[in-house]
Amino acid sequence: MKVAIIMGSNSDWPVLEAAEKTLKDFGVEVEVVVASAHRTPDVVQNFAAGARDRGVEVIIAAAGAAAHLGGFIAAFTTVPVIGIPINATPLGGMDALLSFVQMPSGVPVATMAINGSKNAALFAIEILSVKYPELVKKLADYRAEMRKRLERRAKSWPLCVAFLRRNLRTYISNSG
């Protein structure tokens, strides 16, 4: 089980760390590469063309601004590509999001939310789970734990609301 994470710039790494951690938590091998579709196109082309031979089963491609990386990779491989638009410009990542989601017919790139690296990793794991049944159980356990955490938070919520109401009343009485 192997997923490659490729980013257009090493400045994207703080966003992608969550993807690497999530994949490793599920026991998935991770290959991490920094290469740009614009500045090092030959490196990206070789990365994409050789991905399957290196055992890569899913590629996560993250890029900001023009965000051509995911589509460029998809043009050279039939390995599934998941795109993560990165918030790297004053446009708040919308430029990258639109670049990823507007792929021409026939060269798909699944696209996550802006900076959505954890969901990209989970989606890669879901893709892998078709071939690796042990991931099905791990995903079910992950979701069950997520539900338990939410239920624990929900139980404490009435206490938080009561605290806020009490303090808001005090604040209103003292500010009048």
N, C-alpha and C positions, 0 to 999 in steps of 0.2 A: 504494500500500500504506500503510494508515494504521491505527494502533491508538490508542485513547484509554485513558489511565490516569486513573482518578478515585479520589480518596481522601476519606474522611470528615473527616479532620483533617490539617493540615500536619505534625503530629507523626508521621504514618505515612510521611513521605517517606524517612527513612533505610532503611526496609525496601524501598521501591519503586525506589530508585535502581538496583538491580541489574536490574530489569525494563527500565527505560528504556535503560540501557547495552546490554543484550543485544539489544533491538529495534533500536537504532541501529547496533550492530555488524553486524546482518543487513541494514541498509539500509532499515529500516522507519521511516516517518515516525511521530512520536509527539506526541500532544496530551495535555497534563497539566492536570488540573482538580482543585481542592479544593472540595468541596461536600458538605453533609450531608443525608441523607434526613430527618433530624429538625429541623435548624436552618434549612435552606434548601431545603425540598422543591420549591419552584417552580423554582429554579435546576437542581436535579437532573432534574426532569420535562422542562424545556426542553432540557437537555443530551441526555437519552435520546431524546426525540422527534425531535430534529434531527440525531442522530448520522449516520444514513445519508446525509442531504443534505449533510453536511460531509465525506463520503468515508470515514467511519470504518467499518471492516469487522469489527473485534473490539473489545470493551470489556473492560478489566481493572478490576475494582472492588475496592478494598481498604477494609476497615473492621474495627474492633475492637468489643468489648462486644456490644451487641444486633445489630450488623452487618446492618441492614436495607438497606444501600445497594445491594448486588447485586440483590436481589429487586425492590426499588423500581424500579431501572433496567430490569430485564427486563420489568416490567409495561408499560413505555412504548415498547419497541422490539423488533424481531425480529432485531437484530444480536446475534450470540453474545456472551454475558457470561461472563467467567471471574472467579470470586471468590477473593480472598485474605483469609482470616481473619488479623487482626492481633493479636498478643499485646499487649494494651493494658490488661489488668486483672489483679487478683490471681488470676484463674482461668486464667491462662497461655494465653489465646487459645481455650480450649475453648468458651467461651460464643459467640464469633464463629464458630468452626468449626461448631458445631451449628446456629447461625442460617443459615449458608450451605447446609449439606447438607440441611436440612429444608424445602426449597422445595416448595410445593404442586405437584401434578401439573399440567402444562400451562405452567408458567412456570419453565423450567430455568435454573440457574446452575451451570456447571461449577466445581468447587471444588478448589483446590489445598491443600497442607499449610499449616499455620500459618506465616506469614511466608514462604511459598513463592513469592516474586515472580519468581525466575529461571525456575522451571518454568512459571509463568503466561505469561511472555514466550515461552518455547520452544513452549508449547502454542498460543499465538496465531500464532506463525510457522508451525506445522504446519497450522493452519486455513487460513492465507493461502496455503500452498504448494499447495493444491488449485487455486487460481486462478493463482498465479504460479510457474511451473516453475523459475525461477532460484533460488527458495528451497529447492527439493528438493536441488539440488547443495550449496548452502550448509549445509543441515542435515546432509547426508552428510559433508561436509568437517569440520564441527563435531564430529560423533560420532567420526570417524576421529582427529581431534586429541585428543579426550578419551580415546580408547583408547590412543593413543601415550603420553600423560601417565601413565596408569595403569600401562602396561607399564614405563615408566622408573622409576616408584616401586616397582613390584614387583621390579625387578632390584636395587634398592638395599636392599630389605627384608632379605635374608639377612645383609647387613653390619650392619644395625641390630640384628637378633636376636642375632647373635654378640657385638656390643658390649654389649647389655643382659645377656646371660648371663654374660659375663666380669665385668662390673661388679657384677652381683648376687652372684656367688660371692665376690668381694672384700668386698662389703658384709656378707654373711653371716659370712665368716671373721673380719672385724674387729669384728662386733657380739657375738660369742659370748663 
